Amino acid sequence: MEEAKPATKPTNCAKCNKVLKKKIWYYRNGKYFCNKTCWRASVVKAEKPAAGEAKPAA
């Protein structure tokens, strides 16, 4: 029988790669960020390419 692995502590922000301290973890969409600004920047970056692909070819 396999043992359940313990949850790993996130080490770096998903956007800026700063070291995360326990007091300032910001968890959204399955990733850990250092603050709300980094999270919003990653959301904008993720939406930008999707918006570019939506242009119809004339």
C-alpha positions in Angstrom: 0.0 0.0 0.0 1.4 3.4 -1.0 1.7 6.1 1.6 0.3 9.6 0.9 3.0 12.1 0.3 3.0 15.2 2.5 2.1 18.5 0.9 5.2 20.3 -0.2 5.9 23.8 0.9 6.1 26.2 -2.0 9.4 27.9 -2.3 9.1 30.6 -4.9 6.5 32.9 -6.4 5.0 31.6 -9.7 5.4 35.0 -11.4 8.5 36.7 -10.1 10.3 33.7 -8.5 10.8 35.5 -5.2 11.3 33.3 -2.1 8.0 32.9 -0.3 7.7 33.3 3.4 4.8 31.5 5.2 3.1 34.8 6.2 2.8 36.1 2.7 1.7 33.1 0.6 -1.0 34.2 -1.8 -2.7 31.1 -3.3 -4.8 31.4 -6.5 -5.6 29.1 -9.4 -3.4 26.3 -8.0 -0.2 28.4 -7.8 1.4 30.4 -5.0 2.3 34.0 -5.5 4.2 36.5 -3.3 1.4 39.1 -3.4 -1.8 40.1 -5.3 0.1 42.2 -7.8 2.0 39.2 -9.1 -1.2 37.2 -9.3 -2.9 39.9 -11.3 0.1 40.3 -13.6 0.0 36.5 -14.3 -3.7 36.6 -15.0 -3.2 39.5 -17.5 -0.4 37.7 -19.2 -2.5 34.5 -19.5 -5.4 36.4 -21.0 -3.3 38.5 -23.5 -2.3 35.6 -25.8 -5.9 34.2 -25.7 -7.2 37.6 -26.8 -4.7 37.7 -29.7 -5.8 34.4 -31.1 -9.5 35.4 -31.2 -8.9 37.9 -34.1 -10.7 36.7 -37.2 -8.6 36.3 -40.4 -10.0 38.5 -43.1 
